[in-house]
Amino acid sequence: MQMFSRTNIISVGMVACLLGFFIAFTCVVEGSSEEKAEQEFAETQRALDKCEIGFSDGIRRYRRVIKKYPESEVSARAFYAIGDLFEKLGEMEKASTAYMSVIESYPDSGWFSPAVQDLYRIGCYLFNLKEERFFKNTYEQAGKIFRKILEVAPSIENAGEIQYRVGYCSLELGEYEGAASEFQKVIDSYPEEPWLEKAEHKLGVSFFKQSLPAQRDQTMTDKAIVQFTRFLREYPESQFVENVKEKLSILRERTAEKLYSICLFYLKQKEKKAFLFYCQELIHRFPDTEWAELARELLET
């Protein structure tokens, strides 16, 4: 029994020694890896600073660091440095991808906030290229960037502006239903000027773009009329007033034409009561349209 106990004590001691050795070895290896990552990053940085290598070579070296030490804090810096180099090369889409990698893979890194700010700057750059026809998909890329910023930093100081830009990008890409949803988010969640006024206007434009010809369903036409009418009431001095009035005139004519076609339908069906109702409705709501004048002629005859 005594021999058995002494053997157990020896075995426990050996396990403890081995465990201690393993922990110490692991710490040394981890420390060594971090040091090597720092060293390789610094060497690349020095080579770039001394112009011994070009930006493309720098990007390749930083990528090797990331591949070899993916869990290291240095890899976050390497992704950020890659984004910076792509910006210097004028490849904004690749730069934004690198900054997104920092945000998605290293959210606790000290490079998270700088990456968000640089993403915002690139998004605005792409957004402002809207008049340059030779740049393709700039709105698509800008919208992607702005959405990512709102996803990872929803309480960012200029969230209202960013949300408005998301809607604007969708509108320019012809995604009118999605654009309306994005502008509504500005109105509901970020009622700040001037973005609230702009969002109210663009919400009406989003409805206007979905309005169908008079022979078809007029749900979106009615929504646009309501939105534009409210806009004129709330922002009578807005820079968008003339634009809104022009669009309202088109929408009113479209709705009046729809009502006139209904009048003709009930006249043909000899439904006198319904015919009179829609004629009077048309004349009352849209008295200054050509369709109201035609309805008056129908009533006289």
Contacts in CASP RR format, 6 or more apart in sequence:
PFRMAT RR
TARGET T0000
AUTHOR 0000-0000-0000
METHOD contacts of the structure
MODEL  1
MQMFSRTNIISVGMVACLLGFFIAFTCVVEGSSEEKAEQEFAETQRALDK
CEIGFSDGIRRYRRVIKKYPESEVSARAFYAIGDLFEKLGEMEKASTAYM
SVIESYPDSGWFSPAVQDLYRIGCYLFNLKEERFFKNTYEQAGKIFRKIL
EVAPSIENAGEIQYRVGYCSLELGEYEGAASEFQKVIDSYPEEPWLEKAE
HKLGVSFFKQSLPAQRDQTMTDKAIVQFTRFLREYPESQFVENVKEKLSI
LRERTAEKLYSICLFYLKQKEKKAFLFYCQELIHRFPDTEWAELARELLE
T
33 69 0 8 1.000
33 72 0 8 1.000
34 69 0 8 1.000
34 72 0 8 1.000
34 73 0 8 1.000
34 74 0 8 1.000
36 68 0 8 1.000
36 69 0 8 1.000
37 65 0 8 1.000
37 68 0 8 1.000
37 69 0 8 1.000
37 72 0 8 1.000
37 74 0 8 1.000
37 75 0 8 1.000
38 74 0 8 1.000
40 61 0 8 1.000
40 64 0 8 1.000
40 65 0 8 1.000
40 68 0 8 1.000
41 62 0 8 1.000
41 65 0 8 1.000
41 74 0 8 1.000
41 77 0 8 1.000
41 78 0 8 1.000
41 81 0 8 1.000
43 61 0 8 1.000
44 53 0 8 1.000
44 58 0 8 1.000
44 61 0 8 1.000
44 62 0 8 1.000
44 65 0 8 1.000
45 81 0 8 1.000
46 52 0 8 1.000
47 53 0 8 1.000
47 57 0 8 1.000
47 58 0 8 1.000
47 61 0 8 1.000
48 54 0 8 1.000
48 55 0 8 1.000
48 58 0 8 1.000
48 85 0 8 1.000
53 61 0 8 1.000
55 85 0 8 1.000
55 88 0 8 1.000
55 89 0 8 1.000
56 89 0 8 1.000
58 85 0 8 1.000
59 82 0 8 1.000
59 85 0 8 1.000
59 86 0 8 1.000
62 78 0 8 1.000
62 79 0 8 1.000
62 81 0 8 1.000
62 82 0 8 1.000
62 85 0 8 1.000
63 78 0 8 1.000
63 82 0 8 1.000
65 72 0 8 1.000
65 74 0 8 1.000
65 75 0 8 1.000
65 78 0 8 1.000
66 75 0 8 1.000
66 78 0 8 1.000
66 79 0 8 1.000
69 75 0 8 1.000
73 106 0 8 1.000
73 109 0 8 1.000
75 105 0 8 1.000
75 106 0 8 1.000
76 102 0 8 1.000
76 105 0 8 1.000
76 106 0 8 1.000
76 109 0 8 1.000
76 110 0 8 1.000
76 111 0 8 1.000
77 111 0 8 1.000
79 98 0 8 1.000
79 99 0 8 1.000
79 101 0 8 1.000
79 102 0 8 1.000
79 105 0 8 1.000
79 106 0 8 1.000
79 111 0 8 1.000
79 115 0 8 1.000
80 98 0 8 1.000
80 99 0 8 1.000
80 102 0 8 1.000
80 111 0 8 1.000
80 114 0 8 1.000
80 115 0 8 1.000
82 98 0 8 1.000
83 94 0 8 1.000
83 95 0 8 1.000
83 98 0 8 1.000
83 99 0 8 1.000
83 118 0 8 1.000
84 95 0 8 1.000
84 118 0 8 1.000
86 92 0 8 1.000
86 94 0 8 1.000
86 95 0 8 1.000
86 98 0 8 1.000
87 95 0 8 1.000
87 118 0 8 1.000
87 122 0 8 1.000
92 122 0 8 1.000
92 125 0 8 1.000
92 126 0 8 1.000
92 141 0 8 1.000
93 141 0 8 1.000
95 118 0 8 1.000
95 122 0 8 1.000
96 119 0 8 1.000
96 122 0 8 1.000
96 123 0 8 1.000
96 141 0 8 1.000
96 145 0 8 1.000
99 115 0 8 1.000
99 116 0 8 1.000
99 118 0 8 1.000
99 119 0 8 1.000
99 122 0 8 1.000
100 115 0 8 1.000
100 119 0 8 1.000
100 145 0 8 1.000
100 148 0 8 1.000
102 109 0 8 1.000
102 111 0 8 1.000
102 112 0 8 1.000
102 115 0 8 1.000
103 112 0 8 1.000
103 115 0 8 1.000
103 116 0 8 1.000
103 119 0 8 1.000
103 148 0 8 1.000
103 152 0 8 1.000
104 152 0 8 1.000
106 112 0 8 1.000
107 152 0 8 1.000
116 149 0 8 1.000
116 152 0 8 1.000
116 153 0 8 1.000
116 156 0 8 1.000
119 145 0 8 1.000
119 148 0 8 1.000
119 149 0 8 1.000
120 145 0 8 1.000
120 146 0 8 1.000
120 149 0 8 1.000
120 156 0 8 1.000
120 158 0 8 1.000
120 162 0 8 1.000
122 145 0 8 1.000
123 141 0 8 1.000
123 142 0 8 1.000
123 143 0 8 1.000
123 145 0 8 1.000
123 146 0 8 1.000
123 165 0 8 1.000
124 142 0 8 1.000
124 165 0 8 1.000
126 135 0 8 1.000
126 138 0 8 1.000
126 139 0 8 1.000
126 141 0 8 1.000
126 142 0 8 1.000
126 145 0 8 1.000
127 138 0 8 1.000
127 139 0 8 1.000
127 142 0 8 1.000
127 143 0 8 1.000
127 146 0 8 1.000
127 165 0 8 1.000
127 168 0 8 1.000
127 169 0 8 1.000
129 135 0 8 1.000
129 138 0 8 1.000
130 138 0 8 1.000
130 139 0 8 1.000
130 172 0 8 1.000
132 138 0 8 1.000
139 169 0 8 1.000
139 172 0 8 1.000
139 173 0 8 1.000
140 169 0 8 1.000
140 173 0 8 1.000
142 165 0 8 1.000
142 169 0 8 1.000
143 165 0 8 1.000
143 166 0 8 1.000
143 169 0 8 1.000
143 170 0 8 1.000
146 162 0 8 1.000
146 163 0 8 1.000
146 165 0 8 1.000
146 166 0 8 1.000
146 169 0 8 1.000
147 166 0 8 1.000
149 156 0 8 1.000
149 162 0 8 1.000
150 156 0 8 1.000
150 159 0 8 1.000
150 162 0 8 1.000
150 163 0 8 1.000
150 166 0 8 1.000
156 162 0 8 1.000
159 189 0 8 1.000
159 190 0 8 1.000
160 186 0 8 1.000
160 189 0 8 1.000
160 190 0 8 1.000
160 192 0 8 1.000
160 195 0 8 1.000
161 195 0 8 1.000
163 182 0 8 1.000
163 185 0 8 1.000
163 186 0 8 1.000
163 189 0 8 1.000
163 190 0 8 1.000
163 195 0 8 1.000
164 183 0 8 1.000
164 186 0 8 1.000
164 190 0 8 1.000
164 195 0 8 1.000
164 198 0 8 1.000
164 199 0 8 1.000
164 202 0 8 1.000
166 182 0 8 1.000
167 178 0 8 1.000
167 179 0 8 1.000
167 182 0 8 1.000
167 183 0 8 1.000
167 186 0 8 1.000
167 202 0 8 1.000
168 179 0 8 1.000
168 202 0 8 1.000
170 176 0 8 1.000
170 178 0 8 1.000
170 179 0 8 1.000
170 182 0 8 1.000
171 179 0 8 1.000
171 202 0 8 1.000
171 205 0 8 1.000
171 206 0 8 1.000
171 209 0 8 1.000
174 209 0 8 1.000
176 206 0 8 1.000
176 209 0 8 1.000
176 210 0 8 1.000
177 206 0 8 1.000
177 210 0 8 1.000
178 206 0 8 1.000
179 202 0 8 1.000
179 206 0 8 1.000
180 203 0 8 1.000
180 204 0 8 1.000
180 206 0 8 1.000
180 207 0 8 1.000
180 210 0 8 1.000
183 199 0 8 1.000
183 200 0 8 1.000
183 202 0 8 1.000
183 203 0 8 1.000
183 206 0 8 1.000
184 199 0 8 1.000
184 203 0 8 1.000
186 195 0 8 1.000
186 196 0 8 1.000
186 199 0 8 1.000
187 196 0 8 1.000
187 199 0 8 1.000
187 200 0 8 1.000
187 203 0 8 1.000
190 196 0 8 1.000
197 235 0 8 1.000
197 238 0 8 1.000
197 240 0 8 1.000
200 227 0 8 1.000
200 230 0 8 1.000
200 231 0 8 1.000
200 234 0 8 1.000
200 235 0 8 1.000
201 231 0 8 1.000
201 235 0 8 1.000
201 238 0 8 1.000
201 240 0 8 1.000
201 243 0 8 1.000
201 244 0 8 1.000
203 227 0 8 1.000
204 223 0 8 1.000
204 224 0 8 1.000
204 227 0 8 1.000
204 228 0 8 1.000
204 231 0 8 1.000
204 247 0 8 1.000
205 247 0 8 1.000
207 220 0 8 1.000
207 221 0 8 1.000
207 223 0 8 1.000
207 224 0 8 1.000
207 227 0 8 1.000
208 220 0 8 1.000
208 224 0 8 1.000
208 228 0 8 1.000
208 247 0 8 1.000
208 250 0 8 1.000
208 251 0 8 1.000
210 220 0 8 1.000
210 224 0 8 1.000
211 218 0 8 1.000
211 220 0 8 1.000
211 221 0 8 1.000
211 224 0 8 1.000
211 251 0 8 1.000
211 254 0 8 1.000
212 218 0 8 1.000
212 220 0 8 1.000
212 221 0 8 1.000
213 254 0 8 1.000
214 254 0 8 1.000
214 255 0 8 1.000
214 257 0 8 1.000
214 258 0 8 1.000
214 261 0 8 1.000
215 258 0 8 1.000
215 261 0 8 1.000
218 254 0 8 1.000
218 255 0 8 1.000
218 258 0 8 1.000
221 251 0 8 1.000
221 254 0 8 1.000
221 255 0 8 1.000
221 258 0 8 1.000
222 255 0 8 1.000
224 247 0 8 1.000
224 251 0 8 1.000
225 248 0 8 1.000
225 251 0 8 1.000
225 252 0 8 1.000
225 255 0 8 1.000
228 244 0 8 1.000
228 247 0 8 1.000
228 248 0 8 1.000
228 251 0 8 1.000
229 248 0 8 1.000
231 238 0 8 1.000
231 240 0 8 1.000
231 244 0 8 1.000
232 241 0 8 1.000
232 244 0 8 1.000
232 245 0 8 1.000
232 248 0 8 1.000
235 241 0 8 1.000
238 244 0 8 1.000
252 286 0 8 1.000
252 289 0 8 1.000
253 286 0 8 1.000
253 289 0 8 1.000
253 290 0 8 1.000
253 291 0 8 1.000
255 285 0 8 1.000
255 286 0 8 1.000
256 282 0 8 1.000
256 285 0 8 1.000
256 286 0 8 1.000
256 289 0 8 1.000
256 290 0 8 1.000
256 291 0 8 1.000
256 292 0 8 1.000
257 291 0 8 1.000
259 278 0 8 1.000
259 281 0 8 1.000
259 282 0 8 1.000
259 285 0 8 1.000
259 286 0 8 1.000
259 291 0 8 1.000
259 295 0 8 1.000
260 282 0 8 1.000
260 291 0 8 1.000
260 294 0 8 1.000
260 295 0 8 1.000
262 278 0 8 1.000
263 275 0 8 1.000
263 278 0 8 1.000
263 279 0 8 1.000
263 282 0 8 1.000
263 295 0 8 1.000
263 298 0 8 1.000
264 298 0 8 1.000
266 272 0 8 1.000
266 274 0 8 1.000
266 275 0 8 1.000
266 278 0 8 1.000
267 275 0 8 1.000
267 298 0 8 1.000
276 299 0 8 1.000
279 295 0 8 1.000
279 298 0 8 1.000
279 299 0 8 1.000
282 291 0 8 1.000
282 292 0 8 1.000
282 295 0 8 1.000
283 292 0 8 1.000
283 295 0 8 1.000
283 296 0 8 1.000
286 292 0 8 1.000
END
